[in-house]
Amino acid sequence: MAIVQFASIFAVAGPALAFTILALGAWFGRPLSERAGARVVGLTFAVSFLGLLGAGATMIGTGTDAFRTPLGVWFTTSHHRFELGLVLDRLSLPMSLFGSALVGLVAAFSARYLHREPGWTRFYVLLSLFGAGVQLVVLAGSLDLLYVGWEFVALTSMLLIAFFHDRPAPVRHGLRAILTYRLCDVGMLGAVVWLHHVGVPATVRDVGDPFLGIGAPDGLLDATVVGLLLLFATMGKSAQAPLGGWLPRAMEGPTPSSAVFYGALSIHLGPYLLLRAAPILERAPIAAGAVVAVGAVTALHATFAGRAQTDIKSQLAYASMAQVGLIFVEIGLGLRFVALAHIVGHASLRTLQILRSPSILHDHRALERATGAPLPEAGAHLEAWLPASFRPWLYRFSLERGYFDAMLEGRMLGAVLRFLRALDRLDEAWVSWLEGEATPPARRNEVSKFSEVSR
């Protein structure tokens, strides 16, 4: 089983090593050339892919459904052991294989797409770290370790959205994405803490299903709480309604990162986590029903909003959101193998579409020249089903993206900002009183800057 251990460890350590080599070279002012850097990253993911193929062949040949690679214990307290370990099973192996292949292909594509781009080295540094984070999420043997990879993916996502930092819009959109991630990460952290609180180990283990999973608490209330917390954690990462407004804005980043993040891997980590937590959803019908409801609402919302977009990358972003919503529905209904096949198929198609998006106008004109006439509009049959009086309202609803952004910014975020400003005014008044000033000094409210992030 040495090849299985090597494949599991190298799948995470290989991209981390590539990240270290590229980052140290840039740090000391001696970055690798474009050719050398592309070869380092490409070779890393090629070896990872081949090793995982060998591990899969070994597992099939020996009839082993799952294989663990223990890596020791990070720390131990009186009531908890943070064990480091990786797991290859029927769920993690195809996802890890797919992740290695896709990041490697995007790295090869980017070598020419980003040729002579000033941030070329920075892109490959972040892509390598992203690859390590994805593999850590997929192969983690516990929710504790999975959380580490989850944060690596969030960090690289934010930095790549803000890749073109000479313009203000990408920076604002990157901050919006990381704020959404951090808000929803409370759900992940809360689920891990709750599982430890009720004495259920948050490890990936045999639960009597085709896939290994996280064991469910015995109590219905505990299982429901953990399931809802995990659902909240996945809503941010997978851009589910009403928290998906950051996804079309994330297309400000380079096209290759948009493809591998929001067409293929990052956006599907939420469904992957729910597949790992399937035993908890089976134990908690309310949480499973909430997964179905969130996915269905997101699919409808993204379908309507996507039809009102005027640029191809925003249309593809909403198309990804809609498909991931359908995957949520499949997971909530217990269709695990269907959901896994849907993830791989959708990620492959969407990656190709996003990578081809800069050429869409050229392809469209070529088709029109070949046919000798304008291409017919797609989806016109949907409008024929709707009453004429209802269509303008639905168009405004779609154009405003379901009013979700306005609701979050005006009602929820606005209320939080008003509360923080009130606290700031009280603080200034208190300081002025202590200093004996008759009137408070000019307000220097830094909180108001956060309102710019939400737009």
KAQUIPE-V390839 format. One record per residue. RES is the residue in one small letter. SS is DSSP state (alpha for helix, beta for strand, coil for the rest). OMEGA is omega in radians with two decimals (* if undefined). Layout:
BEGIN
res = <RES:RES>
ss = <SS:SS>
omega = <OMEGA:OMEGA>
END
This chain:
BEGIN
res = <m:a:i:v:q:f:a:s:i:f:a:v:a:g:p:a:l:a:f:t:i:l:a:l:g:a:w:f:g:r:p:l:s:e:r:a:g:a:r:v:v:g:l:t:f:a:v:s:f:l:g:l:l:g:a:g:a:t:m:i:g:t:g:t:d:a:f:r:t:p:l:g:v:w:f:t:t:s:h:h:r:f:e:l:g:l:v:l:d:r:l:s:l:p:m:s:l:f:g:s:a:l:v:g:l:v:a:a:f:s:a:r:y:l:h:r:e:p:g:w:t:r:f:y:v:l:l:s:l:f:g:a:g:v:q:l:v:v:l:a:g:s:l:d:l:l:y:v:g:w:e:f:v:a:l:t:s:m:l:l:i:a:f:f:h:d:r:p:a:p:v:r:h:g:l:r:a:i:l:t:y:r:l:c:d:v:g:m:l:g:a:v:v:w:l:h:h:v:g:v:p:a:t:v:r:d:v:g:d:p:f:l:g:i:g:a:p:d:g:l:l:d:a:t:v:v:g:l:l:l:l:f:a:t:m:g:k:s:a:q:a:p:l:g:g:w:l:p:r:a:m:e:g:p:t:p:s:s:a:v:f:y:g:a:l:s:i:h:l:g:p:y:l:l:l:r:a:a:p:i:l:e:r:a:p:i:a:a:g:a:v:v:a:v:g:a:v:t:a:l:h:a:t:f:a:g:r:a:q:t:d:i:k:s:q:l:a:y:a:s:m:a:q:v:g:l:i:f:v:e:i:g:l:g:l:r:f:v:a:l:a:h:i:v:g:h:a:s:l:r:t:l:q:i:l:r:s:p:s:i:l:h:d:h:r:a:l:e:r:a:t:g:a:p:l:p:e:a:g:a:h:l:e:a:w:l:p:a:s:f:r:p:w:l:y:r:f:s:l:e:r:g:y:f:d:a:m:l:e:g:r:m:l:g:a:v:l:r:f:l:r:a:l:d:r:l:d:e:a:w:v:s:w:l:e:g:e:a:t:p:p:a:r:r:n:e:v:s:k:f:s:e:v:s:r>
ss = <coil:alpha:alpha:alpha:alpha:alpha:alpha:alpha:alpha:alpha:alpha:alpha:alpha:alpha:alpha:alpha:alpha:alpha:alpha:alpha:alpha:alpha:alpha:alpha:alpha:alpha:alpha:coil:coil:coil:coil:coil:coil:alpha:alpha:alpha:alpha:alpha:alpha:alpha:alpha:alpha:alpha:alpha:alpha:alpha:alpha:alpha:alpha:alpha:alpha:alpha:alpha:alpha:alpha:alpha:alpha:alpha:alpha:alpha:alpha:alpha:coil:coil:coil:coil:beta:beta:beta:beta:beta:beta:beta:beta:beta:beta:coil:coil:coil:coil:beta:beta:beta:beta:beta:beta:beta:beta:coil:coil:coil:alpha:alpha:alpha:alpha:alpha:alpha:alpha:alpha:alpha:alpha:alpha:alpha:alpha:alpha:alpha:alpha:alpha:alpha:alpha:alpha:alpha:alpha:coil:coil:coil:coil:coil:coil:alpha:alpha:alpha:alpha:alpha:alpha:alpha:alpha:alpha:alpha:alpha:alpha:alpha:alpha:alpha:alpha:alpha:alpha:alpha:alpha:beta:coil:beta:alpha:alpha:alpha:alpha:alpha:alpha:alpha:alpha:alpha:alpha:alpha:alpha:alpha:alpha:alpha:alpha:alpha:alpha:alpha:coil:coil:coil:coil:coil:coil:alpha:alpha:alpha:alpha:alpha:alpha:alpha:alpha:alpha:alpha:alpha:alpha:alpha:alpha:alpha:alpha:alpha:alpha:alpha:alpha:alpha:alpha:alpha:alpha:alpha:alpha:alpha:alpha:alpha:alpha:coil:coil:coil:coil:coil:beta:beta:beta:coil:coil:coil:coil:coil:coil:coil:beta:beta:coil:coil:coil:coil:coil:alpha:alpha:alpha:alpha:alpha:alpha:alpha:alpha:alpha:alpha:alpha:alpha:alpha:alpha:alpha:alpha:alpha:alpha:coil:coil:coil:coil:coil:coil:coil:alpha:alpha:alpha:alpha:alpha:alpha:alpha:alpha:coil:coil:alpha:alpha:alpha:alpha:alpha:alpha:alpha:alpha:alpha:alpha:coil:alpha:alpha:alpha:alpha:alpha:alpha:alpha:alpha:alpha:alpha:alpha:coil:alpha:alpha:alpha:alpha:alpha:alpha:coil:alpha:alpha:alpha:alpha:alpha:alpha:alpha:alpha:alpha:alpha:alpha:alpha:alpha:alpha:alpha:alpha:alpha:alpha:alpha:alpha:alpha:alpha:alpha:coil:coil:coil:coil:alpha:alpha:alpha:alpha:alpha:alpha:alpha:alpha:alpha:alpha:alpha:alpha:alpha:alpha:alpha:alpha:alpha:alpha:alpha:alpha:alpha:coil:coil:coil:alpha:alpha:alpha:alpha:alpha:alpha:alpha:alpha:alpha:alpha:alpha:alpha:alpha:alpha:alpha:alpha:alpha:alpha:alpha:alpha:alpha:alpha:alpha:alpha:alpha:alpha:alpha:alpha:alpha:alpha:alpha:alpha:alpha:alpha:alpha:alpha:coil:coil:coil:coil:coil:coil:coil:coil:alpha:alpha:alpha:alpha:alpha:coil:coil:coil:alpha:alpha:alpha:alpha:alpha:alpha:alpha:alpha:alpha:alpha:alpha:alpha:coil:alpha:alpha:alpha:alpha:alpha:alpha:alpha:alpha:alpha:alpha:alpha:alpha:alpha:alpha:alpha:alpha:alpha:alpha:alpha:alpha:alpha:alpha:alpha:alpha:alpha:alpha:alpha:alpha:alpha:alpha:alpha:alpha:alpha:alpha:alpha:coil:coil:coil:coil:coil:coil:coil:coil:coil:coil:alpha:alpha:alpha:alpha:alpha:alpha:alpha:alpha:coil:coil>
omega = <-3.11:-3.12:3.12:3.10:3.12:-3.10:-3.13:-3.09:-3.08:3.13:3.11:-3.05:-3.13:3.08:3.10:3.10:3.09:3.07:-3.12:-3.12:-3.12:-3.08:3.14:3.09:3.12:-3.11:-3.10:3.05:3.12:-3.12:3.08:3.06:-3.14:-3.12:-3.13:3.14:3.12:3.12:3.13:-3.10:-3.14:3.12:3.13:-3.09:3.05:3.10:3.11:-3.14:-3.13:3.10:3.11:3.04:3.09:3.11:3.10:3.11:3.11:3.14:3.10:-3.13:-3.13:-3.14:-3.13:-3.14:-3.10:3.12:-3.12:3.06:3.13:-3.13:3.11:-3.11:3.13:3.10:-3.12:3.02:-3.11:-3.07:-3.06:3.02:3.10:-3.09:3.08:-3.13:3.13:-3.08:2.98:3.08:-3.07:3.11:-3.05:-3.10:3.12:3.12:3.13:3.07:-3.11:3.13:3.12:-3.12:-3.04:3.12:3.08:3.11:3.12:3.08:3.11:3.12:-3.06:-3.12:3.10:-3.08:-3.11:-3.13:-3.14:3.01:-3.10:-3.12:-3.07:-3.12:3.12:3.12:-3.09:3.04:-3.12:3.11:3.10:3.11:3.08:3.11:3.09:3.14:3.12:-3.14:3.11:3.07:-3.04:-3.02:-3.06:3.13:3.12:3.08:3.11:-3.13:3.10:-3.12:3.13:3.09:3.10:-3.14:3.06:3.13:3.13:-3.12:-3.13:3.10:-3.13:-3.09:3.12:3.02:3.14:-3.06:3.13:-2.97:3.05:3.06:-3.07:-3.05:3.12:3.13:3.11:-3.10:3.04:3.09:3.11:-3.13:-3.09:3.07:3.08:3.10:-3.06:3.08:-3.09:3.08:3.03:3.11:3.11:-3.14:3.13:3.13:3.13:-3.14:-3.11:3.10:3.11:-3.12:-3.11:3.04:3.11:3.13:-3.11:-3.11:3.06:-3.04:3.13:-3.13:3.11:3.14:3.07:3.10:2.92:-3.09:3.08:-3.13:-3.11:3.02:-3.12:-3.09:3.12:-3.14:3.13:3.13:3.14:-3.13:-3.14:3.13:3.13:3.10:3.11:3.07:3.12:3.11:-3.10:-3.13:3.11:-3.09:-3.07:3.01:3.11:-3.11:0.06:-3.02:-3.05:-3.10:-3.13:-2.99:3.10:3.10:3.14:3.14:3.03:-3.13:3.10:-3.11:3.11:3.12:3.06:-3.12:-3.03:3.12:-2.88:2.97:-2.94:-2.84:-3.02:-3.08:3.13:3.10:3.06:3.05:3.10:3.12:3.12:3.05:3.07:-3.10:-3.11:3.08:3.11:3.12:3.08:-3.14:-3.04:-3.12:3.12:3.11:3.10:3.09:3.09:3.09:3.12:-3.10:3.14:3.13:-3.13:3.12:3.13:-3.13:3.12:-3.14:-3.09:3.11:-3.14:-3.11:-3.13:-3.13:-3.14:-3.13:-3.07:3.10:-2.98:-3.09:3.07:3.08:3.13:3.09:3.13:3.06:3.07:3.13:-3.13:-3.13:3.09:3.04:3.09:3.08:3.06:3.12:3.14:3.13:3.12:3.11:3.10:-3.13:-2.96:-3.14:3.07:3.14:3.14:3.10:3.11:3.12:-3.08:-3.12:-3.13:-3.13:3.14:-3.12:-3.05:3.09:3.11:-3.11:-3.11:3.09:3.13:-3.03:3.10:-3.11:-3.00:3.14:3.09:3.13:-3.13:3.14:3.10:3.10:3.11:3.09:-3.13:-3.12:-3.14:-3.12:3.07:3.13:-3.14:3.11:3.12:3.06:-3.13:-3.13:3.12:-3.13:-3.12:3.13:-3.03:3.05:-3.09:-3.13:-3.09:-3.03:3.12:3.13:-3.13:3.10:3.10:3.11:-3.14:-3.13:3.10:3.09:3.08:-3.12:-3.13:-3.13:3.13:3.13:-3.10:-3.09:-3.06:-3.05:-3.02:-3.12:3.12:3.12:3.12:-3.14:3.10:3.11:3.14:3.10:3.09:3.09:3.13:3.12:3.09:3.14:-3.14:3.11:3.13:3.12:3.13:3.13:3.13:-3.13:3.12:3.14:-3.13:-3.13:3.13:3.07:3.12:-3.08:3.07:-2.99:3.11:-3.10:-3.08:3.13:-3.12:3.11:3.11:-3.11:-3.04:-3.11:*>
END
